[in-house]
Amino acid sequence: MQIAKVRGTVVSTHKTRSLIGKLLLLQFMDAQGQPLPKYEVAGDLVGAGINEWVLVTRGSAARIDDGMEHRPLDALVVGIIDTVTVENNRLYSKKDEERG
């Protein structure tokens, strides 16, 4: 899994029937909490919002969840992150972001 920040949504009115649910534009984060210059579109079944940090699974793991095995997904948001701490330093706190 990787950590990413939700930067936007992707809307596609014409798509394969098996591709249902919300699509998000994600920007990956490094170990210091800084954004990487890498973006990806991912399916979202957990209800993540703009600027939230999320856990992303990629490749065949994105299709393991129930009902996902026949969907053409390369990436799936599988969790919304509450906090990230590295070596006793908090990189991200959803609670702090909501206050700010």
C-alpha positions as CSV (number, residue, x, y, z in Angstrom):
1,M,0.0,0.0,0.0
2,Q,1.0,3.6,-0.5
3,I,-0.1,6.9,1.1
4,A,-1.7,9.5,-1.1
5,K,-3.6,12.8,-0.8
6,V,-6.9,13.3,-2.6
7,R,-6.5,16.2,-5.0
8,G,-9.7,15.9,-6.9
9,T,-12.4,13.8,-8.5
10,V,-12.6,12.3,-11.9
11,V,-16.0,12.2,-13.7
12,S,-16.6,9.9,-16.6
13,T,-20.1,9.6,-18.0
14,H,-19.1,7.1,-20.7
15,K,-17.3,4.1,-19.2
16,T,-17.5,0.3,-18.9
17,R,-20.5,-0.9,-17.0
18,S,-18.3,-2.6,-14.4
19,L,-16.6,0.6,-13.4
20,I,-19.0,2.0,-10.8
21,G,-18.3,4.1,-7.8
22,K,-16.4,7.4,-7.3
23,L,-13.1,8.0,-9.0
24,L,-10.4,10.2,-7.3
25,L,-7.3,11.9,-8.5
26,L,-4.6,11.1,-6.0
27,Q,-1.1,12.5,-5.4
28,F,1.4,10.2,-3.7
29,M,3.3,11.4,-0.5
30,D,6.9,10.6,0.5
31,A,8.1,9.5,4.0
32,Q,8.5,13.1,5.1
33,G,4.9,13.9,4.2
34,Q,5.8,15.9,1.1
35,P,3.9,15.4,-2.2
36,L,5.6,13.5,-4.9
37,P,5.2,14.5,-8.6
38,K,3.2,11.3,-9.2
39,Y,-0.6,11.2,-9.7
40,E,-3.0,8.3,-10.2
41,V,-6.7,7.8,-10.7
42,A,-8.2,5.4,-8.2
43,G,-11.6,3.9,-7.4
44,D,-13.0,4.9,-4.0
45,L,-15.5,2.8,-2.0
46,V,-14.7,4.3,1.4
47,G,-15.9,7.9,0.8
48,A,-12.7,9.8,0.9
49,G,-12.8,13.6,0.4
50,I,-10.6,16.3,-1.1
51,N,-7.3,16.9,0.9
52,E,-7.7,13.7,3.0
53,W,-4.8,11.3,3.2
54,V,-5.7,7.8,2.1
55,L,-4.3,4.3,1.9
56,V,-4.1,3.1,-1.7
57,T,-3.6,-0.5,-2.9
58,R,-2.5,-1.0,-6.5
59,G,-2.3,-3.7,-9.1
60,S,-4.1,-7.0,-8.6
61,A,-4.6,-6.2,-4.9
62,A,-7.0,-3.5,-6.0
63,R,-9.4,-6.2,-7.2
64,I,-9.4,-8.5,-4.2
65,D,-12.2,-6.9,-2.2
66,D,-15.7,-8.5,-2.6
67,G,-17.3,-7.6,-5.9
68,M,-14.2,-6.0,-7.3
69,E,-12.6,-8.9,-9.0
70,H,-14.1,-8.2,-12.5
71,R,-13.6,-4.4,-12.4
72,P,-10.8,-2.8,-14.5
73,L,-9.1,-1.1,-11.6
74,D,-5.3,-0.6,-11.1
75,A,-5.7,1.4,-7.9
76,L,-8.3,1.5,-5.1
77,V,-8.6,3.6,-2.0
78,V,-9.0,1.2,0.9
79,G,-8.8,3.5,3.9
80,I,-8.9,7.1,5.1
81,I,-5.9,7.9,7.3
82,D,-6.4,9.4,10.8
83,T,-2.7,10.0,11.6
84,V,0.8,9.3,10.2
85,T,3.7,9.3,12.6
86,V,7.4,8.7,11.7
87,E,10.1,8.4,14.3
88,N,7.8,10.2,16.9
89,N,7.1,13.0,14.5
90,R,3.5,13.5,13.4
91,L,3.4,14.0,9.7
92,Y,-0.3,14.2,9.3
93,S,-3.4,14.3,11.6
94,K,-6.9,14.4,10.1
95,K,-8.1,16.2,13.2
96,D,-5.5,19.0,12.8
97,E,-6.5,19.4,9.1
98,E,-10.2,19.7,10.0
99,R,-9.4,22.5,12.5
100,G,-7.1,24.4,10.1
